[in-house]
Amino acid sequence: MVLLAGLCWMTAASASAQHFVGLSSGYAVNTLSSSIYEDFRSVDSWNNYGIVYKFYSHIPLWPEGFGARIGTGLQSALNLTSRGYQRDSTAILRYTAIEVPFMTHLHLSFWRIRLIAAGGLYASYLLDGTQANLDPDAPTTIVISEGAYSFQPDDRRFDYGLRFGGGLALMLHPLEIQFEFNYAVGLGYVHKPVIPGKYTIYNRFSQMIFSVGAFIVL
């Protein structure tokens, strides 16, 4: 990944580079992983939007053959996304986060199709949240009350982690439609892990997101 990032940076100043700006929207499945056993369940969300920029170098990594081209690229975005989890059968917590991912792309282009493999980092900050209290005795999820979540002193609102995935783009110059799947795993802690007089807990967010983006070639 370091080598790929270096190749992208070395070719970023190329006058023949291709630049794109666009918008994206997606469906996410979110959960929480923990170092101790707790019944954390996934929650989904459609509130995932982004303003996206990507760059592709015109210098191929490999000589063209059979009409196919292998190249490198970069993609970043300013995303408004939802994270969260369900805690056993008692509560659902959802957070709104602002996120900046920075990913390298390795792409194979042929005809009007571009296949993409991507990997990189992200940083995010929790803006606000809601907590829905559930009826633990109901066989299905029944919300008995819901309100704004009050962040506690041991909550950490800043997060960072790894993000990787792949996708497929349709090149309809000057428009490009991109379908992506990404998996993000947090490396920061949702809460301060050391609880005085108790024990150390490591809770981290994770997210799978399926998104569609529409780009204009600049």
C-alpha positions in Angstrom: 0.0 0.0 0.0 2.9 2.4 0.8 4.4 1.7 -2.7 1.1 2.3 -4.3 0.6 5.6 -2.5 4.1 6.6 -3.5 3.3 5.9 -7.1 0.2 8.0 -6.9 2.0 10.9 -5.4 4.8 10.8 -8.0 2.3 11.0 -10.8 -0.1 13.5 -9.2 1.6 16.4 -11.0 1.2 14.9 -14.4 -0.4 17.4 -16.8 -2.4 14.6 -18.4 -4.0 13.5 -15.1 -7.7 12.9 -14.9 -9.6 14.6 -12.1 -13.2 13.9 -10.9 -15.6 15.5 -8.5 -18.9 14.0 -7.5 -21.5 13.0 -5.0 -22.2 9.7 -3.3 -24.9 8.0 -1.3 -25.0 4.6 0.3 -26.5 2.0 2.7 -24.4 1.0 5.7 -24.4 -1.8 8.2 -22.7 -0.8 11.5 -21.7 -2.5 14.7 -19.3 -2.5 17.6 -16.6 -4.9 18.4 -15.4 -5.4 22.0 -12.6 -7.1 23.9 -15.1 -8.6 26.3 -18.2 -10.5 25.5 -21.3 -8.3 25.1 -24.3 -8.8 22.9 -23.7 -6.1 20.4 -25.9 -6.3 17.3 -25.7 -4.5 14.0 -27.9 -1.6 12.9 -28.3 -0.3 9.4 -28.7 3.2 8.0 -29.3 5.0 4.7 -28.0 8.4 5.9 -24.6 8.2 4.3 -23.6 11.0 1.9 -20.4 12.5 0.5 -18.7 15.0 -1.6 -16.0 13.1 -3.4 -12.8 13.9 -5.3 -10.7 11.4 -7.1 -7.6 11.6 -9.3 -6.3 9.1 -11.8 -2.9 9.1 -13.4 -2.7 8.6 -17.2 0.7 6.8 -16.7 -0.1 3.1 -16.7 1.5 0.6 -14.3 1.7 -2.0 -17.0 1.9 -1.8 -20.8 -1.6 -1.9 -22.3 -2.7 -5.1 -23.8 -5.9 -6.4 -25.2 -7.4 -3.0 -24.8 -7.0 -3.1 -21.0 -5.1 -0.5 -18.9 -3.8 -0.8 -15.3 -3.3 2.5 -13.4 -3.3 4.1 -10.0 -5.4 6.8 -8.4 -6.3 8.6 -5.2 -9.8 9.2 -3.7 -10.8 11.4 -0.8 -14.2 12.7 0.4 -16.0 14.7 3.0 -18.7 12.3 4.2 -21.7 12.7 6.5 -22.3 9.2 7.8 -24.2 7.2 10.5 -22.6 4.8 12.9 -24.1 2.8 15.7 -25.0 -0.5 17.3 -27.7 -2.3 19.3 -26.9 -3.2 22.8 -28.6 -6.6 23.4 -32.3 -6.1 23.6 -32.3 -2.9 25.6 -31.1 0.0 23.4 -30.1 1.2 20.0 -27.5 3.9 19.7 -26.9 5.9 16.5 -24.4 8.6 15.9 -23.9 11.1 13.1 -20.3 11.5 12.1 -18.3 13.6 9.8 -15.6 11.5 8.1 -12.6 12.1 5.8 -11.3 9.0 4.1 -8.1 8.9 2.0 -7.7 5.9 -0.2 -5.4 4.7 -3.0 -6.9 3.1 -6.1 -5.6 0.4 -8.3 -7.8 0.2 -11.4 -8.2 -2.0 -14.5 -9.9 -0.2 -17.3 -11.3 -1.7 -20.5 -14.1 -0.7 -22.9 -16.3 1.5 -20.7 -15.7 -0.4 -17.5 -13.3 0.3 -14.7 -12.6 -2.3 -11.9 -11.3 -0.8 -8.7 -9.4 -2.1 -5.7 -9.0 0.4 -2.9 -7.4 0.8 0.5 -6.4 3.5 2.9 -7.2 5.4 6.1 -10.1 7.5 7.5 -10.6 10.0 10.4 -14.0 10.9 11.8 -15.7 12.9 14.5 -19.0 12.2 16.1 -21.3 15.2 15.9 -24.4 14.0 17.8 -26.4 10.9 18.6 -29.7 9.4 19.6 -30.6 6.6 22.0 -33.7 4.4 21.6 -34.7 2.4 24.6 -36.3 -0.9 23.7 -38.8 -3.2 25.4 -36.6 -6.1 26.4 -39.5 -8.5 26.9 -40.9 -8.0 23.4 -40.2 -10.7 20.8 -39.5 -8.0 18.1 -37.7 -4.6 18.4 -40.2 -2.2 20.0 -39.0 1.3 20.9 -40.5 2.6 24.1 -38.6 5.9 24.2 -36.1 7.8 22.1 -34.1 11.0 22.6 -30.8 12.8 22.0 -27.8 10.9 23.3 -25.8 12.8 26.0 -22.1 12.2 25.5 -20.5 11.0 28.7 -17.0 11.9 30.1 -15.6 8.6 29.0 -16.9 8.8 25.4 -14.4 9.5 22.7 -15.8 11.4 19.7 -12.7 11.3 17.5 -12.1 8.0 15.6 -9.7 6.8 13.0 -9.1 3.5 11.3 -8.6 1.4 8.1 -10.8 1.4 5.1 -10.6 -1.0 2.2 -12.8 -2.4 -0.6 -13.5 -2.4 -4.3 -15.9 -1.5 -6.9 -16.9 -1.0 -10.5 -17.3 2.2 -12.5 -19.1 2.8 -15.8 -17.2 5.4 -17.9 -19.8 7.5 -19.8 -17.6 10.5 -20.5 -17.9 13.1 -19.1 -19.9 11.2 -16.5 -18.7 8.3 -14.5 -21.0 6.1 -12.3 -19.1 4.3 -9.5 -20.5 1.4 -7.4 -18.4 0.7 -4.3 -18.3 -1.7 -1.4 -16.1 -0.6 1.6 -15.3 -2.0 5.0 -14.0 0.3 7.7 -12.6 -0.9 11.0 -11.9 1.6 13.7 -8.6 1.7 15.5 -9.6 4.3 18.0 -11.7 3.5 21.1 -15.3 4.4 21.4 -14.8 4.9 25.1 -11.8 5.6 27.3 -10.7 2.0 27.8 -9.3 2.2 31.3 -12.1 2.3 34.0 -10.6 3.1 37.4 -11.1 0.2 39.8 -12.6 -2.0 37.2 -11.0 -3.3 34.0 -9.9 -2.3 30.5 -12.4 -2.5 27.7 -11.6 -2.0 24.0 -14.7 -1.0 22.0 -14.3 -0.1 18.3 -16.8 0.8 15.5 -16.9 -1.1 12.3 -18.9 -0.3 9.1 -19.8 -2.0 5.9 -21.1 0.4 3.3 -22.5 0.0 -0.2 -22.5 3.3 -2.1 -23.1 4.7 -5.5 -21.3 7.8 -6.8 -21.8 10.1 -9.8 -18.7 11.9 -11.0 -17.9 14.6 -13.5 -14.6 14.5 -15.3 -12.9 17.9 -15.0 
